[in-house]
Amino acid sequence: MTEPAAPDAREAAVIDALRGVIDPEIGLDVVSLGLVYGVTFDADGDATVRMTMTTPACPLGEVIAEDAVNAARAVDGVGEVRVELVWDPPWTPDRMSPEAQRALGWGPR
C-alpha cells in the first residue's frame, strides 16, 4: 500500500490538477486566474477547495466547480472533494498570474 502524500505535497498536487480546469468564458485556468484561494484536507484525506468566481453571477460557476471537484478527486491520496465558493476577499484582476494578465492584454508585454 502506498503512503499518502504529505499534506503540502497533496495540496500542491491538487493545485497542479486545478490548472487543468479552464474557465470556458475566458479560456484560462482557474489557478492562473487567481480563483483558487486554497486547499485543505481533513484527517480522512477529504479535500476542501476554497475558490471564487470572477463574479457571483458567473453563469458557468457550477460547471467550473464541478470540473474542480473532478480534477482534485483524480489526485492520488485525495478522498472526497468539496468546493467551497467564497466571496471574501473579492476577486480582482490583480489576483491573476502575470501570464494570465498578459494573455488578456492587461499586463505589460
C-alpha positions as CSV (number, residue, x, y, z in Angstrom):
1,M,0.0,0.0,0.0
2,T,1.3,3.4,-0.9
3,E,1.7,6.0,1.8
4,P,-0.5,9.1,1.4
5,A,1.4,12.1,0.2
6,A,2.4,14.7,2.8
7,P,-0.2,17.4,3.2
8,D,1.9,20.1,1.5
9,A,2.6,17.7,-1.4
10,R,-1.2,16.8,-1.7
11,E,-2.1,20.5,-1.7
12,A,0.5,21.2,-4.4
13,A,-0.8,18.2,-6.4
14,V,-4.4,19.4,-6.2
15,I,-3.4,22.9,-7.2
16,D,-1.5,21.5,-10.1
17,A,-4.5,19.4,-11.1
18,L,-6.7,22.5,-10.9
19,R,-4.5,24.1,-13.6
20,G,-6.5,21.8,-16.0
21,V,-9.8,23.4,-15.1
22,I,-10.5,26.1,-17.7
23,D,-12.9,28.9,-17.3
24,P,-14.8,28.4,-20.6
25,E,-15.7,32.1,-21.0
26,I,-12.1,33.3,-20.5
27,G,-10.2,30.4,-21.8
28,L,-7.6,30.3,-18.9
29,D,-7.2,28.0,-16.0
30,V,-8.7,28.8,-12.6
31,V,-5.3,28.8,-10.9
32,S,-3.8,31.4,-13.3
33,L,-6.9,33.5,-13.0
34,G,-6.4,33.6,-9.2
35,L,-9.7,31.9,-8.5
36,V,-8.3,29.3,-6.1
37,Y,-7.8,30.6,-2.6
38,G,-6.6,27.3,-1.0
39,V,-6.9,23.6,-0.4
40,T,-7.3,21.9,2.9
41,F,-7.6,18.3,4.0
42,D,-9.3,16.6,6.9
43,A,-7.9,13.6,8.7
44,D,-9.6,11.2,6.2
45,G,-7.9,12.8,3.2
46,D,-11.0,14.6,2.1
47,A,-10.3,17.9,0.5
48,T,-12.0,21.3,0.5
49,V,-11.1,23.6,-2.3
50,R,-11.7,27.2,-1.5
51,M,-12.3,29.2,-4.6
52,T,-14.2,32.1,-6.1
53,M,-15.5,33.2,-9.4
54,T,-14.9,36.4,-11.2
55,T,-18.4,37.5,-10.3
56,P,-21.1,36.0,-8.1
57,A,-23.4,35.9,-11.2
58,C,-20.9,33.8,-13.2
59,P,-23.2,31.7,-15.4
60,L,-20.7,28.8,-15.5
61,G,-19.9,28.8,-11.8
62,E,-21.5,25.4,-11.2
63,V,-19.7,23.9,-14.2
64,I,-16.3,25.2,-13.1
65,A,-16.9,24.0,-9.5
66,E,-17.8,20.5,-10.8
67,D,-14.7,20.4,-13.0
68,A,-12.6,21.4,-10.0
69,V,-14.1,18.6,-7.9
70,N,-13.3,16.1,-10.7
71,A,-9.8,17.4,-11.2
72,A,-9.0,17.3,-7.4
73,R,-10.6,13.9,-7.0
74,A,-8.3,12.4,-9.6
75,V,-5.2,13.2,-7.4
76,D,-3.7,10.2,-5.6
77,G,-4.4,10.3,-1.9
78,V,-7.4,12.6,-2.1
79,G,-10.7,11.3,-0.9
80,E,-14.0,13.2,-1.3
81,V,-13.7,16.7,-2.6
82,R,-15.9,19.7,-1.8
83,V,-15.7,23.1,-3.4
84,E,-16.4,26.0,-1.1
85,L,-17.3,29.1,-3.0
86,V,-16.1,32.2,-1.2
87,W,-16.6,35.9,-1.9
88,D,-14.2,37.4,0.6
89,P,-11.8,38.6,-0.4
90,P,-13.5,39.5,-3.6
91,W,-11.7,38.5,-6.8
92,T,-9.9,41.3,-8.7
93,P,-7.7,41.1,-11.8
94,D,-4.7,41.7,-9.5
95,R,-5.1,38.1,-8.4
96,M,-4.2,36.8,-11.8
97,S,-0.8,35.5,-12.7
98,P,1.3,37.8,-14.8
99,E,1.0,35.3,-17.7
100,A,-2.8,35.4,-17.4
101,Q,-2.8,39.2,-17.3
102,R,-0.6,39.3,-20.4
103,A,-2.9,36.7,-22.2
104,L,-5.8,39.0,-21.6
105,G,-3.9,42.1,-22.6
106,W,-4.0,43.5,-19.0
107,G,-0.3,43.4,-18.1
108,P,3.0,44.6,-19.5
109,R,4.0,42.7,-22.6
